[in-house]
Amino acid sequence: MDGLWVQVLVAVVAGAVGAAATMVFAAAVRRRVPGRQQRQEVHAPPPPAAPAVPPDRWSPQLQRCEQAIRRAGSAVESVSSAHARQTLNAVVQRMDAEMPHIRALVELGRGLDADAVGQEVVLHRVHQQLEDAAVRFAMFTDHVLEVVLQLVADPDMGRVHQQVTVLREQFPLLRPMSAVLAPDAAPRRSLLNV
């Protein structure tokens, strides 16, 4: 009877070794198949190249304005006083509220670039307005950073409120679109004001 148990034990061990060998072999085959597919894909012809996009002269000013808002927002978020942070954050949100105007100028510039015949004067005014906006946003951000630094050095909420009032008086940072498109045009009378 002891011989029977030895045979059963040998059969079980042999079956386990056989099953393990089968699993290792199957895993090796699975690993090789994706590798073969990858090699075939490497030799496949490259996809057609995308058409070359000309450099965009309008995006840098947009990015400078967005970066100014992010810098101001990061500085304000570093303020430990919740009340001061909330007060200064209102100014940053006001800056951000002017971004649709800047995006509209960028889109206008891109549209005028597409059909620039006879539009050189307007193109120049739009580009100049975007340059001015980027400079104003950067200067405004510098003012916000100064307020934050002063607040860190001397936490005086009265002075912060005065500084925020000065900052708010600078809005809007951009001229109206009508001033960009037709700066020499006289204001038109409304039919309601006749």
VOBA-1610 file (N, C-alpha, C; in pm, whole numbers, padded with zeros to 5 digits, always signed):
BEGIN
Met+00081-00118+00000Met+00000+00000+00000Met+00086+00125+00000Asp+00204+00114+00060Asp+00292+00230+00060Asp+00333+00268-00082Gly+00349+00171-00167Gly+00387+00196-00306Gly+00281+00274-00381Leu+00154+00249-00345Leu+00044+00318-00409Leu+00048+00467-00375Trp+00073+00499-00249Trp+00080+00639-00208Trp+00199+00709-00272Val+00305+00641-00286Val+00422+00701-00350Val+00389+00732-00496Gln+00319+00639-00563Gln+00281+00662-00702Gln+00184+00779-00716Val+00089+00789-00622Val-00007+00900-00625Val+00067+01032-00604Leu+00158+01032-00507Leu+00235+01154-00477Leu+00319+01194-00598Val+00383+01100-00664Val+00465+01128-00782Val+00375+01182-00894Ala+00257+01124-00911Ala+00165+01169-01015Ala+00119+01313-00989Val+00089+01344-00862Val+00045+01481-00828Val+00158+01580-00854Val+00279+01549-00811Val+00393+01639-00832Val+00419+01655-00981Ala+00413+01546-01057Ala+00436+01553-01201Ala+00328+01638-01268Gly+00205+01625-01223Gly+00095+01706-01279Gly+00115+01853-01248Ala+00157+01885-01126Ala+00180+02024-01088Ala+00294+02084-01168Val+00403+02005-01185Val+00516+02054-01263Val+00474+02073-01408Gly+00396+01981-01460Gly+00347+01993-01598Gly+00258+02115-01616Ala+00169+02139-01519Ala+00080+02255-01526Ala+00160+02385-01519Ala+00259+02391-01432Ala+00343+02509-01419Ala+00421+02534-01547Ala+00474+02428-01606Ala+00548+02442-01731Ala+00457+02492-01843Thr+00335+02441-01846Thr+00239+02485-01948Thr+00206+02633-01931Met+00187+02678-01808Met+00155+02819-01782Met+00273+02909-01820Val+00395+02868-01788Val+00514+02946-01824Val+00525+02956-01976Phe+00505+02845-02045Phe+00512+02845-02190Phe+00405+02936-02252Ala+00282+02929-02198Ala+00172+03013-02250Ala+00201+03161-02227Ala+00256+03193-02112Ala+00290+03333-02083Ala+00399+03382-02177Ala+00497+03298-02205Ala+00605+03336-02296Ala+00551+03361-02436Val+00457+03278-02479Val+00398+03296-02612Val+00319+03426-02617Arg+00244+03454-02511Arg+00166+03580-02506Arg+00257+03701-02513Arg+00371+03693-02446Arg+00465+03806-02448Arg+00525+03824-02587Arg+00548+03717-02657Arg+00610+03726-02789Arg+00513+03781-02892Val+00387+03747-02886Val+00291+03790-02986Val+00278+03941-02990Pro+00257+04011-02876Pro+00252+04157-02886Pro+00382+04215-02938Gly+00494+04154-02904Gly+00623+04202-02954Gly+00631+04193-03105Arg+00577+04083-03161Arg+00576+04069-03306Arg+00488+04176-03369Gln+00374+04203-03307Gln+00285+04306-03359Gln+00352+04442-03352Gln+00424+04469-03244Gln+00492+04598-03232Gln+00598+04611-03339Arg+00673+04504-03367Arg+00775+04511-03470Arg+00711+04538-03607Gln+00596+04475-03630Gln+00529+04499-03757Gln+00481+04643-03766Glu+00434+04698-03655Glu+00386+04837-03656Glu+00500+04934-03680Val+00619+04899-03630Val+00734+04986-03650Val+00766+04996-03798His+00747+04886-03871His+00778+04885-04013His+00664+04938-04099Ala+00552+04968-04038Ala+00438+05021-04112Ala+00472+05162-04160Pro+00415+05206-04269Pro+00445+05341-04319Pro+00396+05446-04218Pro+00470+05556-04204Pro+00429+05659-04109Pro+00301+05726-04154Pro+00221+05775-04058Pro+00098+05843-04096Pro+00132+05971-04172Pro+00040+06019-04251Pro+00067+06142-04326Pro+00094+06257-04231Ala+00189+06341-04269Ala+00227+06454-04184Ala+00116+06557-04181Ala+00099+06616-04063Ala-00001+06722-04048Ala+00050+06845-04122Pro-00040+06925-04175Pro+00005+07045-04245Pro+00078+07138-04148Ala+00180+07203-04197Ala+00259+07293-04113Ala+00172+07410-04070Val+00177+07439-03940Val+00101+07550-03886Val+00194+07671-03877Pro+00157+07781-03941Pro+00246+07897-03934Pro+00253+07950-03791Pro+00363+08011-03756Pro+00374+08065-03619Pro+00264+08167-03592Asp+00211+08161-03475Asp+00100+08248-03436Asp+00157+08367-03360Arg+00143+08485-03416Arg+00198+08603-03348Arg+00104+08657-03242Trp-00013+08597-03227Trp-00112+08648-03133Trp-00106+08575-02998Ser-00064+08451-02998Ser-00064+08372-02874Ser+00029+08423-02764Pro+00147+08475-02796Pro+00236+08517-02686Pro+00174+08619-02591Gln+00101+08716-02644Gln+00039+08816-02556Gln-00070+08752-02471Leu-00147+08664-02531Leu-00250+08592-02456Leu-00187+08513-02343Gln-00079+08443-02373Gln-00011+08363-02271Gln+00050+08451-02162Arg+00100+08566-02198Arg+00156+08657-02096Arg+00047+08705-02000Cys-00070+08734-02054Cys-00181+08777-01967Cys-00226+08663-01876Glu-00239+08543-01933Glu-00278+08427-01851Glu-00174+08400-01743Gln-00048+08413-01779Gln+00059+08390-01681Gln+00053+08495-01569Ala+00023+08618-01604Ala+00012+08723-01502Ala-00099+08691-01403Ile-00211+08642-01453Ile-00321+08605-01364Ile-00282+08489-01274Arg-00214+08389-01331Arg-00170+08275-01248Arg-00071+08319-01141Arg+00022+08407-01176Arg+00119+08457-01077Arg+00049+08532-00964Ala-00045+08619-01002Ala-00118+08695-00900Ala-00199+08601-00812Gly-00266+08504-00874Gly-00346+08408-00799Gly-00262+08326-00704Ser-00145+08283-00748Ser-00056+08204-00661Ser-00008+08287-00543Ala+00024+08412-00568Ala+00069+08499-00458Ala-00043+08520-00357Val-00163+08543-00407Val-00277+08566-00316Val-00306+08441-00235Glu-00296+08324-00297Glu-00323+08199-00225Glu-00222+08173-00115Ser-00106+08237-00122Ser-00004+08217-00019Ser-00030+08300+00107Val-00127+08392+00100Val-00158+08477+00216Val-00228+08393+00321Ser-00182+08405+00446Ser-00238+08320+00552Ser-00373+08371+00603Ser-00395+08501+00599Ser-00521+08557+00648Ser-00632+08529+00547Ala-00734+08459+00591Ala-00846+08425+00502Ala-00916+08551+00452His-00932+08650+00538His-01000+08774+00498His-00917+08849+00393Ala-00788+08861+00416Ala-00701+08930+00319Ala-00697+08853+00188Arg-00690+08721+00196Arg-00687+08637+00077Arg-00815+08656-00004Gln-00929+08661+00065Gln-01057+08679-00004Gln-01063+08816-00070Thr-01016+08918-00001Thr-01019+09054-00054Thr-00931+09066-00178Leu-00811+09010-00170Leu-00720+09016-00284Leu-00765+08924-00397Asn-00827+08815-00363Asn-00874+08722-00466Asn-00982+08787-00552Ala-01059+08878-00497Ala-01160+08949-00576Ala-01094+09030-00687Val-00976+09084-00659Val-00903+09161-00760Val-00852+09068-00871Val-00801+08951-00831Val-00752+08854-00930Val-00867+08805-01016Gln-00983+08783-00955Gln-01099+08740-01033Gln-01141+08848-01132Arg-01126+08973-01093Arg-01159+09085-01184Arg-01062+09087-01302Met-00935+09056-01276Met-00838+09044-01386Met-00883+08934-01481Asp-00919+08821-01423Asp-00960+08705-01504Asp-01086+08736-01585Ala-01170+08824-01533Ala-01294+08860-01603Ala-01265+08936-01733Glu-01145+08990-01747Glu-01110+09062-01869Glu-01050+08971-01977Met-01026+08846-01942Met-00966+08754-02038Met-01053+08727-02162Pro-01185+08721-02152Pro-01263+08703-02276Pro-01239+08816-02378His-01217+08936-02328His-01188+09050-02415His-01055+09027-02487Ile-00956+08978-02414Ile-00825+08953-02473Ile-00835+08839-02575Arg-00910+08735-02539Arg-00928+08624-02634Arg-00999+08670-02762Ala-01094+08761-02745Ala-01163+08816-02863Ala-01067+08895-02951Leu-00976+08970-02889Leu-00876+09043-02967Leu-00784+08947-03042Val-00745+08839-02976Val-00659+08739-03041Val-00731+08679-03161Glu-00856+08641-03143Glu-00932+08584-03254Glu-00952+08686-03366Leu-00974+08811-03329Leu-00988+08917-03430Leu-00858+08929-03509Gly-00746+08931-03438Gly-00617+08940-03506Gly-00594+08822-03599Arg-00627+08702-03554Arg-00609+08584-03639Arg-00699+08594-03762Gly-00821+08640-03743Gly-00913+08655-03856Gly-00866+08760-03954Leu-00812+08869-03903Leu-00761+08974-03991Leu-00635+08927-04063Asp-00554+08846-03998Asp-00435+08790-04063Asp-00473+08707-04184Ala-00584+08636-04175Ala-00627+08550-04284Ala-00664+08632-04408Asp-00713+08753-04386Asp-00752+08840-04498Asp-00695+08979-04470Ala-00564+08992-04476Ala-00497+09114-04432Ala-00495+09225-04536Val-00549+09203-04653Val-00545+09305-04757Val-00623+09428-04710Gly-00555+09539-04701Gly-00617+09665-04660Gly-00647+09674-04511Gln-00601+09577-04432Gln-00630+09576-04288Gln-00507+09608-04203Glu-00401+09656-04263Glu-00276+09675-04191Glu-00291+09768-04071Val-00367+09876-04089Val-00383+09972-03980Val-00458+09908-03863Val-00564+09836-03893Val-00641+09771-03786Val-00557+09660-03723Leu-00486+09584-03804Leu-00399+09480-03750Leu-00297+09539-03653His-00240+09650-03690His-00143+09715-03601His-00208+09758-03471Arg-00328+09816-03478Arg-00397+09860-03355Arg-00432+09741-03266Val-00478+09631-03326Val-00512+09512-03247Val-00387+09457-03181His-00278+09446-03258His-00153+09395-03201His-00102+09486-03091Gln-00112+09616-03112Gln-00066+09711-03010Gln-00152+09701-02883Gln-00282+09683-02900Gln-00370+09667-02783Gln-00334+09542-02705Leu-00303+09433-02775Leu-00263+09310-02705Leu-00129+09328-02635Glu-00036+09397-02698Glu+00092+09425-02631Glu+00069+09509-02506Asp-00013+09614-02519Asp-00044+09699-02403Asp-00112+09618-02293Ala-00202+09529-02331Ala-00271+09447-02232Ala-00172+09359-02157Ala-00080+09297-02229Ala+00019+09212-02163Ala+00104+09293-02065Val+00141+09414-02105Val+00220+09500-02016Val+00138+09542-01894Arg+00012+09582-01917Arg-00073+09624-01804Arg-00100+09509-01708Phe-00125+09390-01762Phe-00149+09275-01676Phe-00026+09244-01592Ala+00093+09253-01653Ala+00217+09227-01579Ala+00238+09332-01470Met+00213+09458-01502Met+00228+09564-01401Met+00127+09548-01289Phe+00006+09513-01326Phe-00098+09494-01225Phe-00061+09378-01133Thr-00009+09271-01191Thr+00035+09157-01110Thr+00147+09200-01017Asp+00238+09283-01065Asp+00346+09333-00978Asp+00288+09411-00859His+00182+09489-00883His+00117+09563-00773His+00055+09466-00673Val-00009+09362-00723Val-00069+09263-00633Val+00041+09196-00550Leu+00152+09163-00614Leu+00263+09101-00541Leu+00319+09194-00434Glu+00327+09323-00465Glu+00373+09421-00365Glu+00280+09423-00244Val+00150+09421-00269Val+00053+09421-00159Val+00071+09295-00075Val+00091+09182-00139Val+00110+09057-00065Val+00237+09065+00019Leu+00344+09117-00039Leu+00470+09129+00037Leu+00454+09224+00155Gln+00385+09336+00135Gln+00361+09428+00245Gln+00276+09363+00353Leu+00180+09284+00312Leu+00093+09216+00407Leu+00172+09115+00489Val+00267+09047+00425Val+00350+08951+00498Val+00440+09024+00596Ala+00498+09137+00552Ala+00589+09213+00638Ala+00516+09280+00753Asp+00397+09332+00726Asp+00321+09403+00829Asp+00172+09379+00805Pro+00114+09280+00874Pro-00027+09245+00851Pro-00123+09354+00899Asp-00146+09453+00815Asp-00235+09564+00847Asp-00350+09562+00747Met-00467+09515+00792Met-00581+09502+00702Met-00631+09636+00651Gly-00616+09740+00728Gly-00657+09873+00682Gly-00579+09914+00559Arg-00448+09891+00563Arg-00364+09924+00448Arg-00398+09834+00329Val-00429+09707+00355Val-00466+09616+00247Val-00592+09666+00177His-00690+09710+00255His-00814+09762+00194His-00785+09886+00111Gln-00696+09972+00157Gln-00659+10090+00079Gln-00591+10050-00051Gln-00500+09954-00041Gln-00429+09907-00160Gln-00525+09842-00260Val-00619+09763-00209Val-00715+09697-00297Val-00804+09800-00364Thr-00840+09906-00294Thr-00919+10014-00353Thr-00842+10078-00468Val-00713+10101-00448Val-00630+10158-00554Val-00624+10061-00673Leu-00612+09933-00644Leu-00608+09835-00752Leu-00739+09832-00829Arg-00849+09836-00757Arg-00980+09831-00824Arg-01005+09953-00912Glu-00948+10067-00874Glu-00966+10188-00954Glu-00896+10180-01088Gln-00806+10085-01105Gln-00733+10070-01230Gln-00813+09993-01336Phe-00924+09932-01294Phe-01005+09857-01389Phe-01094+09950-01467Pro-01127+09917-01589Pro-01082+09802-01666Pro-00938+09822-01713Leu-00867+09714-01726Leu-00729+09719-01771Leu-00720+09739-01922Leu-00826+09708-01994Leu-00826+09718-02140Leu-00918+09828-02189Arg-00880+09884-02302Arg-00969+09981-02366Arg-01083+09907-02431Pro-01197+09974-02453Pro-01309+09907-02519Pro-01272+09867-02662Met-01336+09765-02712Met-01309+09715-02847Met-01332+09825-02950Ser-01429+09911-02928Ser-01456+10018-03024Ser-01337+10113-03035Ala-01264+10134-02927Ala-01147+10221-02932Ala-01034+10157-03012Val-01031+10026-03016Val-00927+09957-03093Val-00961+09958-03241Leu-01087+09931-03273Leu-01127+09919-03413Leu-01144+10053-03482Ala-01195+10153-03413Ala-01219+10285-03475Ala-01183+10394-03375Pro-01054+10416-03348Pro-01016+10512-03245Pro-01047+10656-03281Asp-01060+10687-03412Asp-01084+10825-03453Asp-01231+10858-03469Ala-01316+10757-03457Ala-01460+10780-03477Ala-01518+10855-03359Ala-01600+10950-03388Ala-01667+11024-03282Ala-01775+10938-03223Pro-01806+10957-03094Pro-01912+10876-03034Pro-02043+10900-03108Arg-02113+10793-03136Arg-02240+10805-03206Arg-02352+10832-03107Arg-02448+10909-03154Arg-02563+10939-03070Arg-02661+10824-03077Ser-02715+10792-02967Ser-02816+10687-02963Ser-02950+10745-03004Leu-03033+10662-03063Leu-03166+10707-03101Leu-03247+10743-02977Leu-03213+10686-02863Leu-03286+10717-02742Leu-03250+10853-02687Asn-03133+10905-02724Asn-03088+11033-02672Asn-03127+11149-02763Val-03205+11128-02867Val-03241+11234-02962Val-03326+11338-02895
//
